[in-house]
Protein backbone atom coordinates (compact mmCIF):
# COMPACT_ATOMS: atom_id res chain seq x y z
CA UNK A 1 0.00 0.00 0.00
CA UNK A 2 1.22 3.49 -0.82
CA UNK A 3 2.27 5.34 2.33
CA UNK A 4 0.11 8.36 3.14
CA UNK A 5 2.66 10.06 5.40
CA UNK A 6 5.44 9.54 2.87
CA UNK A 7 3.22 10.95 0.11
CA UNK A 8 2.52 14.04 2.22
CA UNK A 9 6.24 14.54 2.86
CA UNK A 10 7.10 14.20 -0.82
CA UNK A 11 4.38 16.64 -1.87
CA UNK A 12 5.21 19.32 0.71
CA UNK A 13 7.00 21.71 -1.70
CA UNK A 14 3.93 21.77 -3.98
CA UNK A 15 1.44 22.62 -1.22
CA UNK A 16 0.16 26.08 -0.28
CA UNK A 17 1.24 27.63 3.02
CA UNK A 18 -2.03 26.62 4.67
CA UNK A 19 -1.75 23.05 3.31
CA UNK A 20 1.86 22.86 4.51
CA UNK A 21 0.75 23.89 8.00
CA UNK A 22 -1.83 21.06 8.02
CA UNK A 23 0.71 18.65 6.55
CA UNK A 24 3.28 19.34 9.27
CA UNK A 25 0.69 18.80 11.98
CA UNK A 26 -0.34 15.45 10.45
CA UNK A 27 3.29 14.33 10.02
CA UNK A 28 4.14 15.27 13.62
CA UNK A 29 0.94 13.89 15.17
CA UNK A 30 -0.36 10.94 13.10
CA UNK A 31 -1.66 9.00 16.13
CA UNK A 32 -3.60 12.05 17.39
CA UNK A 33 -5.14 12.90 14.02
CA UNK A 34 -6.64 9.40 13.70
CA UNK A 35 -9.01 10.11 16.59
CA UNK A 36 -9.73 13.78 15.83
CA UNK A 37 -12.72 15.32 14.10
CA UNK A 38 -12.41 18.06 11.49
CA UNK A 39 -13.40 20.67 14.10
CA UNK A 40 -10.82 19.39 16.58
CA UNK A 41 -8.15 19.67 13.91
CA UNK A 42 -9.33 23.18 13.06
CA UNK A 43 -8.75 24.23 16.69
CA UNK A 44 -5.43 22.40 17.06
CA UNK A 45 -3.68 23.75 13.95
CA UNK A 46 -5.53 26.32 13.70
CA UNK A 47 -7.11 26.59 10.25
CA UNK A 48 -10.54 26.35 8.61
CA UNK A 49 -12.65 23.22 8.17
CA UNK A 50 -12.75 23.82 4.41
CA UNK A 51 -8.94 23.76 4.31
CA UNK A 52 -8.85 20.47 6.22
CA UNK A 53 -11.33 18.86 3.84
CA UNK A 54 -9.48 20.15 0.76
CA UNK A 55 -6.17 18.90 2.14
CA UNK A 56 -7.58 15.42 2.83
CA UNK A 57 -8.95 15.18 -0.72
CA UNK A 58 -5.53 15.88 -2.22
CA UNK A 59 -4.41 12.49 -0.90
CA UNK A 60 -7.72 10.67 -0.50
CA UNK A 61 -10.44 11.64 -3.01
CA UNK A 62 -13.10 10.07 -0.77
CA UNK A 63 -12.46 12.67 1.90
CA UNK A 64 -11.41 13.07 5.52
CA UNK A 65 -12.81 9.78 6.84
CA UNK A 66 -10.84 7.81 4.25
CA UNK A 67 -7.78 9.95 5.00
CA UNK A 68 -7.93 8.95 8.69
CA UNK A 69 -8.45 5.29 7.74
CA UNK A 70 -5.29 5.28 5.62
CA UNK A 71 -3.41 7.11 8.35
CA UNK A 72 -4.46 4.55 10.96
CA UNK A 73 -2.97 1.76 8.84
CA UNK A 74 0.44 3.40 9.35
CA UNK A 75 0.12 4.18 13.04
CA UNK A 76 2.25 1.19 14.08
CA UNK A 77 5.11 1.93 11.67
CA UNK A 78 8.44 3.21 12.89
CA UNK A 79 8.27 6.91 12.05
CA UNK A 80 12.03 6.98 11.31
CA UNK A 81 11.49 5.25 7.96
CA UNK A 82 9.99 8.47 6.57
CA UNK A 83 13.07 10.51 7.43
CA UNK A 84 16.09 11.28 5.25
CA UNK A 85 19.29 9.29 5.71
CA UNK A 86 21.17 10.30 8.83
CA UNK A 87 24.84 9.82 9.85
CA UNK A 88 23.59 8.17 13.04
CA UNK A 89 21.56 5.54 11.17
CA UNK A 90 22.43 1.95 11.94
CA UNK A 91 22.64 -0.68 9.19
CA UNK A 92 19.15 -1.82 10.19
CA UNK A 93 17.90 1.78 9.90
CA UNK A 94 19.36 2.02 6.39
CA UNK A 95 17.77 -1.29 5.42
CA UNK A 96 14.38 -0.12 6.68
CA UNK A 97 14.56 3.30 4.98
CA UNK A 98 15.85 2.05 1.64
CA UNK A 99 13.52 -0.97 1.42
CA UNK A 100 10.60 1.31 2.30
CA UNK A 101 11.53 3.77 -0.46
CA UNK A 102 12.04 1.00 -3.01
CA UNK A 103 8.64 -0.47 -2.16
CA UNK A 104 6.96 2.93 -2.51
CA UNK A 105 8.69 3.51 -5.86
CA UNK A 106 7.45 0.19 -7.27
CA UNK A 107 3.91 0.77 -6.00
CA UNK A 108 3.79 4.22 -7.61
CA UNK A 109 5.39 2.99 -10.84
CA UNK A 110 2.69 0.33 -11.07
CA UNK A 111 0.00 2.96 -10.73
CA UNK A 112 1.41 5.43 -13.29
CA UNK A 113 2.85 3.04 -15.89
CA UNK A 114 -0.02 2.96 -18.34
CA UNK A 115 -1.15 -0.46 -19.65
CA UNK A 116 -2.05 0.96 -23.05
CA UNK A 117 1.41 2.52 -23.42
CA UNK A 118 3.04 -0.78 -22.50
CA UNK A 119 0.91 -2.58 -25.09
CA UNK A 120 1.82 0.02 -27.72
CA UNK A 121 5.53 -0.37 -26.92
CA UNK A 122 5.28 -4.16 -27.21
CA UNK A 123 3.59 -3.79 -30.59
CA UNK A 124 6.47 -1.65 -31.87
CA UNK A 125 9.07 -4.09 -30.51
CA UNK A 126 7.33 -7.02 -32.20
CA UNK A 127 7.04 -5.25 -35.56
CA UNK A 128 10.67 -4.09 -35.89
CA UNK A 129 13.64 -6.36 -36.58
CA UNK A 130 16.20 -4.19 -34.79
CA UNK A 131 15.87 -2.17 -31.60
CA UNK A 132 18.39 0.52 -30.69
CA UNK A 133 18.53 1.20 -26.93
CA UNK A 134 20.19 4.32 -25.55
CA UNK A 135 20.87 6.01 -22.24
CA UNK A 136 23.50 8.22 -20.63
CA UNK A 137 25.13 7.52 -17.24
CA UNK A 138 23.01 5.31 -15.01
CA UNK A 139 20.36 5.13 -17.75
CA UNK A 140 22.89 3.35 -19.98
CA UNK A 141 22.87 0.47 -17.48
CA UNK A 142 19.13 0.14 -18.13
CA UNK A 143 19.67 0.26 -21.90
CA UNK A 144 22.23 -2.55 -21.53
CA UNK A 145 19.83 -4.56 -19.37
CA UNK A 146 17.19 -4.22 -22.10
CA UNK A 147 19.71 -5.49 -24.66
CA UNK A 148 20.82 -8.44 -22.53
CA UNK A 149 17.26 -9.59 -21.83
CA UNK A 150 16.01 -9.36 -25.41
CA UNK A 151 19.19 -10.92 -26.82
CA UNK A 152 18.30 -14.10 -24.93
CA UNK A 153 15.08 -14.52 -26.88
CA UNK A 154 16.54 -13.78 -30.29
CA UNK A 155 15.77 -10.07 -30.63
CA UNK A 156 18.46 -7.93 -32.23
CA UNK A 157 19.21 -5.03 -29.87
CA UNK A 158 22.08 -2.60 -30.36
CA UNK A 159 23.25 -0.24 -27.63
CA UNK A 160 26.08 2.24 -27.21
CA UNK A 161 26.41 5.29 -24.98
CA UNK A 162 28.12 7.29 -27.74
CA UNK A 163 25.30 9.21 -29.44
CA UNK A 164 27.31 9.59 -32.68
CA UNK A 165 27.89 5.84 -32.97
CA UNK A 166 24.31 4.97 -32.12
CA UNK A 167 22.96 7.59 -34.56
CA UNK A 168 24.98 6.06 -37.41
CA UNK A 169 23.69 2.58 -36.57
CA UNK A 170 20.11 3.84 -36.30
CA UNK A 171 20.21 5.50 -39.72
CA UNK A 172 21.75 2.41 -41.30
CA UNK A 173 18.86 0.31 -39.98
CA UNK A 174 16.08 2.92 -40.16
CA UNK A 175 13.62 0.90 -42.27
CA UNK A 176 13.63 -2.00 -39.81
CA UNK A 177 14.41 -0.18 -36.55
CA UNK A 178 12.80 1.34 -33.49
CA UNK A 179 14.57 3.15 -30.67
CA UNK A 180 14.19 2.85 -26.89
CA UNK A 181 15.56 5.88 -25.02
CA UNK A 182 16.01 5.82 -21.24
CA UNK A 183 16.23 9.21 -19.51
CA UNK A 184 15.08 9.86 -15.97
CA UNK A 185 14.67 13.61 -16.52
CA UNK A 186 13.64 13.45 -20.18
CA UNK A 187 15.85 16.49 -20.74
CA UNK A 188 19.22 14.89 -21.56
CA UNK A 189 20.69 16.70 -24.57
CA UNK A 190 22.11 13.59 -26.29
CA UNK A 191 18.84 11.69 -25.83
CA UNK A 192 16.81 14.57 -27.26
CA UNK A 193 19.11 14.83 -30.29
CA UNK A 194 18.78 11.09 -30.94
CA UNK A 195 14.99 11.29 -30.61
CA UNK A 196 14.82 14.20 -33.07
CA UNK A 197 16.95 12.24 -35.54
CA UNK A 198 14.62 9.26 -35.21
CA UNK A 199 11.56 11.50 -35.62
CA UNK A 200 12.95 13.04 -38.81
CA UNK A 201 13.45 9.57 -40.25
CA UNK A 202 10.07 8.23 -39.12
CA UNK A 203 11.63 5.71 -36.72
CA UNK A 204 9.30 4.77 -33.80
CA UNK A 205 10.47 6.15 -30.46
CA UNK A 206 9.80 4.57 -27.06
CA UNK A 207 10.87 6.69 -24.08
CA UNK A 208 11.25 5.55 -20.48
CA UNK A 209 11.22 8.59 -18.15
CA UNK A 210 9.61 9.97 -15.01
CA UNK A 211 8.58 13.28 -16.64
CA UNK A 212 5.54 13.12 -18.89
CA UNK A 213 5.94 16.82 -19.78
CA UNK A 214 9.62 16.59 -20.69
CA UNK A 215 11.03 17.51 -24.11
CA UNK A 216 11.87 13.86 -24.77
CA UNK A 217 8.40 12.66 -23.85
CA UNK A 218 6.80 15.16 -26.24
CA UNK A 219 8.94 13.95 -29.15
CA UNK A 220 8.29 10.23 -28.57
CA UNK A 221 5.61 7.92 -29.95
CA UNK A 222 5.23 5.99 -26.69
CA UNK A 223 6.00 7.27 -23.18
CA UNK A 224 6.55 4.82 -20.33
CA UNK A 225 6.40 6.70 -17.04
CA UNK A 226 8.12 5.49 -13.88
CA UNK A 227 8.14 6.98 -10.39
CA UNK A 228 11.00 9.17 -9.18
CA UNK A 229 9.38 10.91 -6.21
CA UNK A 230 11.40 9.16 -3.50
CA UNK A 231 14.58 10.74 -4.91
CA UNK A 232 13.35 14.33 -5.03
CA UNK A 233 15.16 15.20 -1.83
CA UNK A 234 18.11 17.27 -0.72
CA UNK A 235 20.22 14.18 -0.02
CA UNK A 236 19.97 12.50 -3.40
CA UNK A 237 23.58 11.57 -4.25
CA UNK A 238 23.00 9.13 -7.10
CA UNK A 239 20.24 7.39 -9.03
CA UNK A 240 18.92 4.70 -6.69
CA UNK A 241 15.17 4.11 -6.55
CA UNK A 242 14.65 5.67 -10.00
CA UNK A 243 17.10 3.13 -11.42
CA UNK A 244 15.20 0.30 -9.76
CA UNK A 245 11.95 1.67 -11.24
CA UNK A 246 13.54 1.74 -14.70
CA UNK A 247 14.81 -1.85 -14.38
CA UNK A 248 11.32 -2.87 -13.25
CA UNK A 249 9.75 -1.21 -16.31
CA UNK A 250 12.22 -3.06 -18.56
CA UNK A 251 11.23 -6.33 -16.88
CA UNK A 252 7.58 -5.57 -17.60
CA UNK A 253 8.44 -4.92 -21.27
CA UNK A 254 10.47 -8.12 -21.45
CA UNK A 255 7.91 -10.45 -19.91
CA UNK A 256 5.04 -8.86 -21.84
CA UNK A 257 6.98 -9.45 -25.06
CA UNK A 258 8.06 -12.93 -23.92
CA UNK A 259 4.48 -14.16 -23.54
CA UNK A 260 3.56 -13.16 -27.11
CA UNK A 261 5.23 -16.39 -28.24
CA UNK A 262 5.84 -18.15 -24.95
CA UNK A 263 6.79 -21.63 -26.22
CA UNK A 264 9.25 -20.27 -28.80
CA UNK A 265 10.95 -17.98 -26.31
CA UNK A 266 11.22 -20.71 -23.66
CA UNK A 267 13.01 -22.91 -26.21
CA UNK A 268 15.40 -20.06 -27.03
CA UNK A 269 16.20 -19.54 -23.34
CA UNK A 270 16.84 -23.26 -22.81
CA UNK A 271 18.98 -23.42 -25.95
CA UNK A 272 21.18 -20.51 -24.85
CA UNK A 273 21.54 -21.98 -21.35
CA UNK A 274 22.67 -25.34 -22.78
CA UNK A 275 25.15 -23.64 -25.12
CA UNK A 276 26.67 -21.60 -22.28
CA UNK A 277 26.85 -24.62 -19.99
CA UNK A 278 28.57 -26.68 -22.70
CA UNK A 279 31.04 -24.09 -24.03
CA UNK A 280 31.76 -21.85 -21.06
CA UNK A 281 31.80 -24.36 -18.22
CA UNK A 282 34.22 -23.40 -15.45
CA UNK A 283 37.18 -25.69 -15.06
CA UNK A 284 37.03 -27.77 -11.91
Number of C-alpha atoms within 10 A of each C-alpha: 10 14 17 19 21 19 15 19 16 16 16 15 10 9 15 11 11 15 19 18 15 22 21 15 17 19 18 12 12 18 16 13 20 18 11 13 13 17 13 13 20 17 11 13 15 14 16 14 16 11 15 21 17 15 23 21 15 15 18 18 13 11 16 19 15 15 21 20 12 19 19 18 13 16 15 8 10 9 14 12 18 20 10 15 15 10 6 8 13 10 9 9 15 16 13 15 18 19 14 16 21 17 16 22 23 21 16 19 22 17 14 13 19 15 12 11 16 20 15 17 24 20 13 19 21 14 11 18 15 20 27 23 26 30 25 21 10 16 23 19 18 26 27 18 17 25 21 16 17 18 16 17 20 13 17 16 22 20 23 18 19 12 17 12 11 18 19 11 16 25 15 11 16 19 14 14 25 26 27 24 29 27 29 26 17 22 16 16 12 17 22 20 14 21 27 17 15 22 15 9 13 13 23 21 26 28 28 28 27 26 21 17 12 17 17 29 27 14 17 22 17 21 25 27 25 29 26 25 18 21 18 10 10 7 10 12 8 10 14 16 22 25 19 18 26 28 19 17 22 20 15 15 20 16 14 16 21 17 12 13 10 13 10 13 17 14 12 16 14 13 14 15 12 12 11 11 11 10 8 9 9 7 4 3
